[in-house]
Amino acid sequence: MSDLEDKIIREFWRGYEHETEKCTFLINSIIALFVLIFTMYPFFKDVFLGVANVYILTLALIMAFLSSSLILAVVYIILKYRLEHIMKDSKLIFERVDNILKEFKDEKHT
């Protein structure tokens, strides 16, 4: 039975690891974008001491946040598409697992 389990586990992880790496990269990119925005704000605030410049910088950061929200919306759409793709791949993987089980039953009966 361990040979069958090994085949099933290998078949499942072969498709799953590749898709997980892509989603992890996108999530890390989003986190890096927010860290960049929120860590650079105090630096720019100290560099531009004028009140008007701080307001302009605040407006620029709000615009950057809104554009990052737009980026997040695009990433959400991409992740949703990838999730649908993963679900389709999972269905194929489970079909392969069923085929492996059928082969194992056939080998066992013959």
Backbone as XML, in Angstrom:
<?xml version="1.0"?>
<chain id="A" units="angstrom">
  <residue number="1" name="MET">
    <atom name="N" x="0.816" y="-1.201" z="0.000"/>
    <atom name="CA" x="0.000" y="0.000" z="0.000"/>
    <atom name="C" x="0.861" y="1.267" z="0.000"/>
  </residue>
  <residue number="2" name="SER">
    <atom name="N" x="2.080" y="1.199" z="0.482"/>
    <atom name="CA" x="2.924" y="2.393" z="0.509"/>
    <atom name="C" x="3.300" y="2.845" z="-0.904"/>
  </residue>
  <residue number="3" name="ASP">
    <atom name="N" x="3.446" y="1.897" z="-1.841"/>
    <atom name="CA" x="3.734" y="2.268" z="-3.227"/>
    <atom name="C" x="2.587" y="3.079" z="-3.822"/>
  </residue>
  <residue number="4" name="LEU">
    <atom name="N" x="1.365" y="2.674" z="-3.539"/>
    <atom name="CA" x="0.188" y="3.404" z="-4.005"/>
    <atom name="C" x="0.134" y="4.794" z="-3.372"/>
  </residue>
  <residue number="5" name="GLU">
    <atom name="N" x="0.375" y="4.853" z="-2.075"/>
    <atom name="CA" x="0.354" y="6.147" z="-1.396"/>
    <atom name="C" x="1.427" y="7.077" z="-1.952"/>
  </residue>
  <residue number="6" name="ASP">
    <atom name="N" x="2.613" y="6.541" z="-2.220"/>
    <atom name="CA" x="3.684" y="7.353" z="-2.795"/>
    <atom name="C" x="3.297" y="7.907" z="-4.159"/>
  </residue>
  <residue number="7" name="LYS">
    <atom name="N" x="2.670" y="7.087" z="-4.992"/>
    <atom name="CA" x="2.235" y="7.556" z="-6.315"/>
    <atom name="C" x="1.214" y="8.674" z="-6.185"/>
  </residue>
  <residue number="8" name="ILE">
    <atom name="N" x="0.262" y="8.508" z="-5.285"/>
    <atom name="CA" x="-0.788" y="9.515" z="-5.101"/>
    <atom name="C" x="-0.194" y="10.822" z="-4.593"/>
  </residue>
  <residue number="9" name="ILE">
    <atom name="N" x="0.666" y="10.725" z="-3.602"/>
    <atom name="CA" x="1.258" y="11.936" z="-3.021"/>
    <atom name="C" x="2.126" y="12.656" z="-4.047"/>
  </residue>
  <residue number="10" name="ARG">
    <atom name="N" x="2.934" y="11.919" z="-4.799"/>
    <atom name="CA" x="3.777" y="12.544" z="-5.828"/>
    <atom name="C" x="2.925" y="13.243" z="-6.891"/>
  </residue>
  <residue number="11" name="GLU">
    <atom name="N" x="1.853" y="12.605" z="-7.303"/>
    <atom name="CA" x="0.982" y="13.183" z="-8.336"/>
    <atom name="C" x="0.324" y="14.463" z="-7.839"/>
  </residue>
  <residue number="12" name="PHE">
    <atom name="N" x="-0.098" y="14.465" z="-6.583"/>
    <atom name="CA" x="-0.759" y="15.648" z="-6.030"/>
    <atom name="C" x="0.217" y="16.803" z="-5.887"/>
  </residue>
  <residue number="13" name="TRP">
    <atom name="N" x="1.378" y="16.573" z="-5.301"/>
    <atom name="CA" x="2.310" y="17.656" z="-5.017"/>
    <atom name="C" x="2.978" y="18.201" z="-6.271"/>
  </residue>
  <residue number="14" name="ARG">
    <atom name="N" x="3.062" y="17.400" z="-7.303"/>
    <atom name="CA" x="3.698" y="17.867" z="-8.538"/>
    <atom name="C" x="2.966" y="19.101" z="-9.084"/>
  </residue>
  <residue number="15" name="GLY">
    <atom name="N" x="1.637" y="19.093" z="-9.117"/>
    <atom name="CA" x="0.878" y="20.241" z="-9.612"/>
    <atom name="C" x="0.676" y="21.320" z="-8.569"/>
  </residue>
  <residue number="16" name="TYR">
    <atom name="N" x="0.591" y="20.934" z="-7.304"/>
    <atom name="CA" x="0.250" y="21.888" z="-6.248"/>
    <atom name="C" x="1.395" y="22.841" z="-5.929"/>
  </residue>
  <residue number="17" name="GLU">
    <atom name="N" x="2.627" y="22.359" z="-5.872"/>
    <atom name="CA" x="3.758" y="23.200" z="-5.486"/>
    <atom name="C" x="3.987" y="24.330" z="-6.482"/>
  </residue>
  <residue number="18" name="HIS">
    <atom name="N" x="3.846" y="24.039" z="-7.756"/>
    <atom name="CA" x="4.089" y="25.054" z="-8.780"/>
    <atom name="C" x="3.095" y="26.205" z="-8.653"/>
  </residue>
  <residue number="19" name="GLU">
    <atom name="N" x="1.829" y="25.909" z="-8.453"/>
    <atom name="CA" x="0.805" y="26.953" z="-8.335"/>
    <atom name="C" x="0.965" y="27.735" z="-7.035"/>
  </residue>
  <residue number="20" name="THR">
    <atom name="N" x="1.355" y="27.072" z="-5.970"/>
    <atom name="CA" x="1.538" y="27.739" z="-4.681"/>
    <atom name="C" x="2.668" y="28.758" z="-4.765"/>
  </residue>
  <residue number="21" name="GLU">
    <atom name="N" x="3.743" y="28.434" z="-5.464"/>
    <atom name="CA" x="4.865" y="29.366" z="-5.609"/>
    <atom name="C" x="4.438" y="30.639" z="-6.324"/>
  </residue>
  <residue number="22" name="LYS">
    <atom name="N" x="3.603" y="30.529" z="-7.342"/>
    <atom name="CA" x="3.145" y="31.711" z="-8.070"/>
    <atom name="C" x="2.301" y="32.615" z="-7.171"/>
  </residue>
  <residue number="23" name="CYS">
    <atom name="N" x="1.380" y="32.045" z="-6.413"/>
    <atom name="CA" x="0.522" y="32.837" z="-5.525"/>
    <atom name="C" x="1.339" y="33.479" z="-4.416"/>
  </residue>
  <residue number="24" name="THR">
    <atom name="N" x="2.322" y="32.762" z="-3.876"/>
    <atom name="CA" x="3.177" y="33.305" z="-2.823"/>
    <atom name="C" x="3.959" y="34.502" z="-3.334"/>
  </residue>
  <residue number="25" name="PHE">
    <atom name="N" x="4.445" y="34.438" z="-4.562"/>
    <atom name="CA" x="5.175" y="35.561" z="-5.144"/>
    <atom name="C" x="4.279" y="36.796" z="-5.252"/>
  </residue>
  <residue number="26" name="LEU">
    <atom name="N" x="3.043" y="36.635" z="-5.694"/>
    <atom name="CA" x="2.135" y="37.778" z="-5.814"/>
    <atom name="C" x="1.816" y="38.388" z="-4.448"/>
  </residue>
  <residue number="27" name="ILE">
    <atom name="N" x="1.574" y="37.549" z="-3.454"/>
    <atom name="CA" x="1.266" y="38.048" z="-2.107"/>
    <atom name="C" x="2.467" y="38.781" z="-1.528"/>
  </residue>
  <residue number="28" name="ASN">
    <atom name="N" x="3.671" y="38.257" z="-1.712"/>
    <atom name="CA" x="4.879" y="38.933" z="-1.233"/>
    <atom name="C" x="5.088" y="40.268" z="-1.936"/>
  </residue>
  <residue number="29" name="SER">
    <atom name="N" x="4.731" y="40.366" z="-3.200"/>
    <atom name="CA" x="4.841" y="41.624" z="-3.932"/>
    <atom name="C" x="3.900" y="42.671" z="-3.353"/>
  </residue>
  <residue number="30" name="ILE">
    <atom name="N" x="2.689" y="42.266" z="-3.006"/>
    <atom name="CA" x="1.720" y="43.192" z="-2.402"/>
    <atom name="C" x="2.238" y="43.696" z="-1.064"/>
  </residue>
  <residue number="31" name="ILE">
    <atom name="N" x="2.733" y="42.791" z="-0.243"/>
    <atom name="CA" x="3.250" y="43.182" z="1.077"/>
    <atom name="C" x="4.429" y="44.136" z="0.914"/>
  </residue>
  <residue number="32" name="ALA">
    <atom name="N" x="5.325" y="43.866" z="-0.026"/>
    <atom name="CA" x="6.482" y="44.740" z="-0.260"/>
    <atom name="C" x="6.040" y="46.129" z="-0.697"/>
  </residue>
  <residue number="33" name="LEU">
    <atom name="N" x="4.992" y="46.221" z="-1.499"/>
    <atom name="CA" x="4.488" y="47.520" z="-1.945"/>
    <atom name="C" x="3.982" y="48.343" z="-0.763"/>
  </residue>
  <residue number="34" name="PHE">
    <atom name="N" x="3.196" y="47.744" z="0.129"/>
    <atom name="CA" x="2.694" y="48.466" z="1.287"/>
    <atom name="C" x="3.809" y="48.845" z="2.252"/>
  </residue>
  <residue number="35" name="VAL">
    <atom name="N" x="4.769" y="47.966" z="2.443"/>
    <atom name="CA" x="5.907" y="48.294" z="3.321"/>
    <atom name="C" x="6.682" y="49.469" z="2.753"/>
  </residue>
  <residue number="36" name="LEU">
    <atom name="N" x="6.873" y="49.485" z="1.447"/>
    <atom name="CA" x="7.581" y="50.592" z="0.812"/>
    <atom name="C" x="6.842" y="51.906" z="1.011"/>
  </residue>
  <residue number="37" name="ILE">
    <atom name="N" x="5.535" y="51.907" z="0.800"/>
    <atom name="CA" x="4.759" y="53.149" z="0.944"/>
    <atom name="C" x="4.802" y="53.659" z="2.379"/>
  </residue>
  <residue number="38" name="PHE">
    <atom name="N" x="4.564" y="52.784" z="3.350"/>
    <atom name="CA" x="4.456" y="53.247" z="4.731"/>
    <atom name="C" x="5.805" y="53.508" z="5.399"/>
  </residue>
  <residue number="39" name="THR">
    <atom name="N" x="6.883" y="52.944" z="4.881"/>
    <atom name="CA" x="8.193" y="53.261" z="5.450"/>
    <atom name="C" x="8.800" y="54.505" z="4.826"/>
  </residue>
  <residue number="40" name="MET">
    <atom name="N" x="8.437" y="54.834" z="3.615"/>
    <atom name="CA" x="8.995" y="56.022" z="2.967"/>
    <atom name="C" x="8.285" y="57.306" z="3.393"/>
  </residue>
  <residue number="41" name="TYR">
    <atom name="N" x="7.074" y="57.209" z="3.935"/>
    <atom name="CA" x="6.327" y="58.421" z="4.310"/>
    <atom name="C" x="7.072" y="59.275" z="5.342"/>
  </residue>
  <residue number="42" name="PRO">
    <atom name="N" x="7.552" y="58.719" z="6.466"/>
    <atom name="CA" x="8.260" y="59.576" z="7.440"/>
    <atom name="C" x="9.543" y="60.180" z="6.868"/>
  </residue>
  <residue number="43" name="PHE">
    <atom name="N" x="10.222" y="59.442" z="5.997"/>
    <atom name="CA" x="11.440" y="59.969" z="5.385"/>
    <atom name="C" x="11.136" y="61.205" z="4.557"/>
  </residue>
  <residue number="44" name="PHE">
    <atom name="N" x="10.129" y="61.139" z="3.703"/>
    <atom name="CA" x="9.784" y="62.286" z="2.873"/>
    <atom name="C" x="9.224" y="63.430" z="3.715"/>
  </residue>
  <residue number="45" name="LYS">
    <atom name="N" x="8.533" y="63.094" z="4.800"/>
    <atom name="CA" x="7.989" y="64.134" z="5.662"/>
    <atom name="C" x="9.115" y="64.918" z="6.330"/>
  </residue>
  <residue number="46" name="ASP">
    <atom name="N" x="10.205" y="64.241" z="6.720"/>
    <atom name="CA" x="11.348" y="64.925" z="7.323"/>
    <atom name="C" x="12.155" y="65.710" z="6.294"/>
  </residue>
  <residue number="47" name="VAL">
    <atom name="N" x="12.234" y="65.217" z="5.077"/>
    <atom name="CA" x="13.000" y="65.902" z="4.040"/>
    <atom name="C" x="12.317" y="67.213" z="3.648"/>
  </residue>
  <residue number="48" name="PHE">
    <atom name="N" x="11.005" y="67.178" z="3.441"/>
    <atom name="CA" x="10.257" y="68.383" z="3.065"/>
    <atom name="C" x="9.635" y="68.971" z="4.331"/>
  </residue>
  <residue number="49" name="LEU">
    <atom name="N" x="10.263" y="69.979" z="4.873"/>
    <atom name="CA" x="9.798" y="70.543" z="6.136"/>
    <atom name="C" x="8.642" y="71.516" z="5.956"/>
  </residue>
  <residue number="50" name="GLY">
    <atom name="N" x="8.444" y="72.047" z="4.764"/>
    <atom name="CA" x="7.373" y="73.008" z="4.544"/>
    <atom name="C" x="6.006" y="72.364" z="4.680"/>
  </residue>
  <residue number="51" name="VAL">
    <atom name="N" x="5.055" y="73.096" z="5.247"/>
    <atom name="CA" x="3.718" y="72.567" z="5.474"/>
    <atom name="C" x="3.041" y="72.223" z="4.145"/>
  </residue>
  <residue number="52" name="ALA">
    <atom name="N" x="3.199" y="73.090" z="3.159"/>
    <atom name="CA" x="2.580" y="72.842" z="1.855"/>
    <atom name="C" x="3.163" y="71.584" z="1.221"/>
  </residue>
  <residue number="53" name="ASN">
    <atom name="N" x="4.461" y="71.411" z="1.389"/>
    <atom name="CA" x="5.085" y="70.222" z="0.818"/>
    <atom name="C" x="4.578" y="68.947" z="1.485"/>
  </residue>
  <residue number="54" name="VAL">
    <atom name="N" x="4.336" y="69.018" z="2.795"/>
    <atom name="CA" x="3.815" y="67.843" z="3.501"/>
    <atom name="C" x="2.409" y="67.514" z="2.999"/>
  </residue>
  <residue number="55" name="TYR">
    <atom name="N" x="1.598" y="68.566" z="2.763"/>
    <atom name="CA" x="0.259" y="68.318" z="2.223"/>
    <atom name="C" x="0.335" y="67.711" z="0.824"/>
  </residue>
  <residue number="56" name="ILE">
    <atom name="N" x="1.247" y="68.255" z="0.000"/>
    <atom name="CA" x="1.410" y="67.710" z="-1.347"/>
    <atom name="C" x="1.882" y="66.260" z="-1.277"/>
  </residue>
  <residue number="57" name="LEU">
    <atom name="N" x="2.822" y="66.007" z="-0.348"/>
    <atom name="CA" x="3.319" y="64.641" z="-0.190"/>
    <atom name="C" x="2.214" y="63.718" z="0.304"/>
  </residue>
  <residue number="58" name="THR">
    <atom name="N" x="1.403" y="64.209" z="1.243"/>
    <atom name="CA" x="0.286" y="63.397" z="1.736"/>
    <atom name="C" x="-0.673" y="63.077" z="0.601"/>
  </residue>
  <residue number="59" name="LEU">
    <atom name="N" x="-0.963" y="64.073" z="-0.228"/>
    <atom name="CA" x="-1.829" y="63.843" z="-1.380"/>
    <atom name="C" x="-1.196" y="62.831" z="-2.337"/>
  </residue>
  <residue number="60" name="ALA">
    <atom name="N" x="0.117" y="62.953" z="-2.539"/>
    <atom name="CA" x="0.810" y="62.017" z="-3.424"/>
    <atom name="C" x="0.756" y="60.599" z="-2.851"/>
  </residue>
  <residue number="61" name="LEU">
    <atom name="N" x="0.916" y="60.484" z="-1.523"/>
    <atom name="CA" x="0.849" y="59.155" z="-0.911"/>
    <atom name="C" x="-0.560" y="58.575" z="-0.970"/>
  </residue>
  <residue number="62" name="ILE">
    <atom name="N" x="-1.571" y="59.436" z="-0.833"/>
    <atom name="CA" x="-2.954" y="58.958" z="-0.979"/>
    <atom name="C" x="-3.173" y="58.450" z="-2.398"/>
  </residue>
  <residue number="63" name="MET">
    <atom name="N" x="-2.649" y="59.186" z="-3.372"/>
    <atom name="CA" x="-2.770" y="58.738" z="-4.764"/>
    <atom name="C" x="-2.018" y="57.423" z="-4.971"/>
  </residue>
  <residue number="64" name="ALA">
    <atom name="N" x="-0.853" y="57.307" z="-4.327"/>
    <atom name="CA" x="-0.093" y="56.055" z="-4.434"/>
    <atom name="C" x="-0.878" y="54.912" z="-3.795"/>
  </residue>
  <residue number="65" name="PHE">
    <atom name="N" x="-1.541" y="55.210" z="-2.669"/>
    <atom name="CA" x="-2.345" y="54.181" z="-2.011"/>
    <atom name="C" x="-3.517" y="53.765" z="-2.902"/>
  </residue>
  <residue number="66" name="LEU">
    <atom name="N" x="-4.160" y="54.754" z="-3.542"/>
    <atom name="CA" x="-5.267" y="54.422" z="-4.437"/>
    <atom name="C" x="-4.783" y="53.618" z="-5.643"/>
  </residue>
  <residue number="67" name="SER">
    <atom name="N" x="-3.616" y="54.000" z="-6.164"/>
    <atom name="CA" x="-3.092" y="53.227" z="-7.291"/>
    <atom name="C" x="-2.695" y="51.829" z="-6.837"/>
  </residue>
  <residue number="68" name="SER">
    <atom name="N" x="-2.189" y="51.714" z="-5.583"/>
    <atom name="CA" x="-1.876" y="50.376" z="-5.087"/>
    <atom name="C" x="-3.161" y="49.592" z="-4.865"/>
  </residue>
  <residue number="69" name="SER">
    <atom name="N" x="-4.251" y="50.282" z="-4.521"/>
    <atom name="CA" x="-5.538" y="49.589" z="-4.420"/>
    <atom name="C" x="-5.970" y="49.073" z="-5.782"/>
  </residue>
  <residue number="70" name="LEU">
    <atom name="N" x="-5.701" y="49.877" z="-6.803"/>
    <atom name="CA" x="-5.982" y="49.417" z="-8.168"/>
    <atom name="C" x="-5.124" y="48.197" z="-8.497"/>
  </residue>
  <residue number="71" name="ILE">
    <atom name="N" x="-3.858" y="48.265" z="-8.084"/>
    <atom name="CA" x="-2.968" y="47.117" z="-8.293"/>
    <atom name="C" x="-3.499" y="45.905" z="-7.535"/>
  </residue>
  <residue number="72" name="LEU">
    <atom name="N" x="-3.982" y="46.146" z="-6.308"/>
    <atom name="CA" x="-4.550" y="45.045" z="-5.527"/>
    <atom name="C" x="-5.769" y="44.442" z="-6.224"/>
  </residue>
  <residue number="73" name="ALA">
    <atom name="N" x="-6.582" y="45.300" z="-6.831"/>
    <atom name="CA" x="-7.743" y="44.783" z="-7.551"/>
    <atom name="C" x="-7.300" y="43.913" z="-8.727"/>
  </residue>
  <residue number="74" name="VAL">
    <atom name="N" x="-6.278" y="44.350" z="-9.426"/>
    <atom name="CA" x="-5.761" y="43.555" z="-10.545"/>
    <atom name="C" x="-5.181" y="42.246" z="-10.033"/>
  </residue>
  <residue number="75" name="VAL">
    <atom name="N" x="-4.436" y="42.329" z="-8.922"/>
    <atom name="CA" x="-3.857" y="41.110" z="-8.343"/>
    <atom name="C" x="-4.962" y="40.172" z="-7.866"/>
  </residue>
  <residue number="76" name="TYR">
    <atom name="N" x="-6.049" y="40.741" z="-7.305"/>
    <atom name="CA" x="-7.175" y="39.919" z="-6.876"/>
    <atom name="C" x="-7.776" y="39.165" z="-8.067"/>
  </residue>
  <residue number="77" name="ILE">
    <atom name="N" x="-7.924" y="39.869" z="-9.174"/>
    <atom name="CA" x="-8.463" y="39.214" z="-10.373"/>
    <atom name="C" x="-7.524" y="38.103" z="-10.832"/>
  </residue>
  <residue number="78" name="ILE">
    <atom name="N" x="-6.213" y="38.406" z="-10.799"/>
    <atom name="CA" x="-5.239" y="37.390" z="-11.203"/>
    <atom name="C" x="-5.301" y="36.193" z="-10.260"/>
  </residue>
  <residue number="79" name="LEU">
    <atom name="N" x="-5.355" y="36.462" z="-8.947"/>
    <atom name="CA" x="-5.416" y="35.363" z="-7.979"/>
    <atom name="C" x="-6.693" y="34.551" z="-8.145"/>
  </residue>
  <residue number="80" name="LYS">
    <atom name="N" x="-7.798" y="35.241" z="-8.436"/>
    <atom name="CA" x="-9.047" y="34.529" z="-8.656"/>
    <atom name="C" x="-8.935" y="33.619" z="-9.874"/>
  </residue>
  <residue number="81" name="TYR">
    <atom name="N" x="-8.323" y="34.133" z="-10.938"/>
    <atom name="CA" x="-8.112" y="33.320" z="-12.132"/>
    <atom name="C" x="-7.203" y="32.142" z="-11.809"/>
  </residue>
  <residue number="82" name="ARG">
    <atom name="N" x="-6.125" y="32.408" z="-11.049"/>
    <atom name="CA" x="-5.193" y="31.334" z="-10.691"/>
    <atom name="C" x="-5.886" y="30.294" z="-9.818"/>
  </residue>
  <residue number="83" name="LEU">
    <atom name="N" x="-6.765" y="30.743" z="-8.921"/>
    <atom name="CA" x="-7.489" y="29.804" z="-8.072"/>
    <atom name="C" x="-8.388" y="28.911" z="-8.913"/>
  </residue>
  <residue number="84" name="GLU">
    <atom name="N" x="-9.068" y="29.508" z="-9.896"/>
    <atom name="CA" x="-9.883" y="28.688" z="-10.792"/>
    <atom name="C" x="-9.014" y="27.698" z="-11.555"/>
  </residue>
  <residue number="85" name="HIS">
    <atom name="N" x="-7.828" y="28.156" z="-11.960"/>
    <atom name="CA" x="-6.896" y="27.275" z="-12.665"/>
    <atom name="C" x="-6.420" y="26.151" z="-11.737"/>
  </residue>
  <residue number="86" name="ILE">
    <atom name="N" x="-6.146" y="26.499" z="-10.484"/>
    <atom name="CA" x="-5.721" y="25.489" z="-9.506"/>
    <atom name="C" x="-6.834" y="24.474" z="-9.283"/>
  </residue>
  <residue number="87" name="MET">
    <atom name="N" x="-8.068" y="24.950" z="-9.194"/>
    <atom name="CA" x="-9.187" y="24.024" z="-8.991"/>
    <atom name="C" x="-9.310" y="23.077" z="-10.185"/>
  </residue>
  <residue number="88" name="LYS">
    <atom name="N" x="-9.121" y="23.614" z="-11.395"/>
    <atom name="CA" x="-9.180" y="22.766" z="-12.579"/>
    <atom name="C" x="-8.050" y="21.735" z="-12.540"/>
  </residue>
  <residue number="89" name="ASP">
    <atom name="N" x="-6.840" y="22.206" z="-12.150"/>
    <atom name="CA" x="-5.706" y="21.289" z="-12.032"/>
    <atom name="C" x="-5.950" y="20.247" z="-10.948"/>
  </residue>
  <residue number="90" name="SER">
    <atom name="N" x="-6.594" y="20.658" z="-9.851"/>
    <atom name="CA" x="-6.893" y="19.712" z="-8.778"/>
    <atom name="C" x="-7.843" y="18.623" z="-9.267"/>
  </residue>
  <residue number="91" name="LYS">
    <atom name="N" x="-8.807" y="19.034" z="-10.080"/>
    <atom name="CA" x="-9.729" y="18.048" z="-10.645"/>
    <atom name="C" x="-8.969" y="17.043" z="-11.500"/>
  </residue>
  <residue number="92" name="LEU">
    <atom name="N" x="-8.034" y="17.547" z="-12.310"/>
    <atom name="CA" x="-7.224" y="16.651" z="-13.136"/>
    <atom name="C" x="-6.353" y="15.734" z="-12.272"/>
  </residue>
  <residue number="93" name="ILE">
    <atom name="N" x="-5.822" y="16.299" z="-11.201"/>
    <atom name="CA" x="-4.992" y="15.489" z="-10.299"/>
    <atom name="C" x="-5.813" y="14.378" z="-9.675"/>
  </residue>
  <residue number="94" name="PHE">
    <atom name="N" x="-7.027" y="14.701" z="-9.228"/>
    <atom name="CA" x="-7.857" y="13.670" z="-8.620"/>
    <atom name="C" x="-8.276" y="12.614" z="-9.645"/>
  </residue>
  <residue number="95" name="GLU">
    <atom name="N" x="-8.459" y="13.031" z="-10.897"/>
    <atom name="CA" x="-8.724" y="12.041" z="-11.943"/>
    <atom name="C" x="-7.524" y="11.118" z="-12.132"/>
  </residue>
  <residue number="96" name="ARG">
    <atom name="N" x="-6.325" y="11.690" z="-12.092"/>
    <atom name="CA" x="-5.122" y="10.861" z="-12.195"/>
    <atom name="C" x="-5.000" y="9.912" z="-11.011"/>
  </residue>
  <residue number="97" name="VAL">
    <atom name="N" x="-5.341" y="10.429" z="-9.827"/>
    <atom name="CA" x="-5.305" y="9.572" z="-8.633"/>
    <atom name="C" x="-6.298" y="8.422" z="-8.774"/>
  </residue>
  <residue number="98" name="ASP">
    <atom name="N" x="-7.491" y="8.720" z="-9.307"/>
    <atom name="CA" x="-8.468" y="7.654" z="-9.550"/>
    <atom name="C" x="-7.918" y="6.618" z="-10.529"/>
  </residue>
  <residue number="99" name="ASN">
    <atom name="N" x="-7.230" y="7.087" z="-11.569"/>
    <atom name="CA" x="-6.623" y="6.157" z="-12.522"/>
    <atom name="C" x="-5.552" y="5.293" z="-11.858"/>
  </residue>
  <residue number="100" name="ILE">
    <atom name="N" x="-4.763" y="5.916" z="-10.979"/>
    <atom name="CA" x="-3.744" y="5.151" z="-10.256"/>
    <atom name="C" x="-4.399" y="4.091" z="-9.378"/>
  </residue>
  <residue number="101" name="LEU">
    <atom name="N" x="-5.496" y="4.478" z="-8.706"/>
    <atom name="CA" x="-6.215" y="3.518" z="-7.854"/>
    <atom name="C" x="-6.781" y="2.367" z="-8.683"/>
  </residue>
  <residue number="102" name="LYS">
    <atom name="N" x="-7.328" y="2.702" z="-9.861"/>
    <atom name="CA" x="-7.862" y="1.653" z="-10.730"/>
    <atom name="C" x="-6.758" y="0.716" z="-11.200"/>
  </residue>
  <residue number="103" name="GLU">
    <atom name="N" x="-5.603" y="1.296" z="-11.582"/>
    <atom name="CA" x="-4.470" y="0.456" z="-11.985"/>
    <atom name="C" x="-4.016" y="-0.442" z="-10.845"/>
  </residue>
  <residue number="104" name="PHE">
    <atom name="N" x="-4.004" y="0.113" z="-9.648"/>
    <atom name="CA" x="-3.579" y="-0.671" z="-8.493"/>
    <atom name="C" x="-4.551" y="-1.820" z="-8.232"/>
  </residue>
  <residue number="105" name="LYS">
    <atom name="N" x="-5.854" y="-1.538" z="-8.350"/>
    <atom name="CA" x="-6.849" y="-2.596" z="-8.156"/>
    <atom name="C" x="-6.709" y="-3.672" z="-9.228"/>
  </residue>
  <residue number="106" name="ASP">
    <atom name="N" x="-6.478" y="-3.241" z="-10.477"/>
    <atom name="CA" x="-6.294" y="-4.203" z="-11.570"/>
    <atom name="C" x="-5.053" y="-5.066" z="-11.344"/>
  </residue>
  <residue number="107" name="GLU">
    <atom name="N" x="-3.958" y="-4.449" z="-10.892"/>
    <atom name="CA" x="-2.740" y="-5.207" z="-10.609"/>
    <atom name="C" x="-2.952" y="-6.181" z="-9.453"/>
  </residue>
  <residue number="108" name="LYS">
    <atom name="N" x="-3.730" y="-5.756" z="-8.490"/>
    <atom name="CA" x="-3.975" y="-6.595" z="-7.315"/>
    <atom name="C" x="-4.842" y="-7.807" z="-7.684"/>
  </residue>
  <residue number="109" name="HIS">
    <atom name="N" x="-5.823" y="-7.618" z="-8.576"/>
    <atom name="CA" x="-6.721" y="-8.709" z="-8.956"/>
    <atom name="C" x="-6.087" y="-9.659" z="-9.963"/>
  </residue>
  <residue number="110" name="THR">
    <atom name="N" x="-5.110" y="-9.210" z="-10.714"/>
    <atom name="CA" x="-4.494" y="-10.091" z="-11.727"/>
    <atom name="C" x="-3.258" y="-10.764" z="-11.214"/>
  </residue>
</chain>
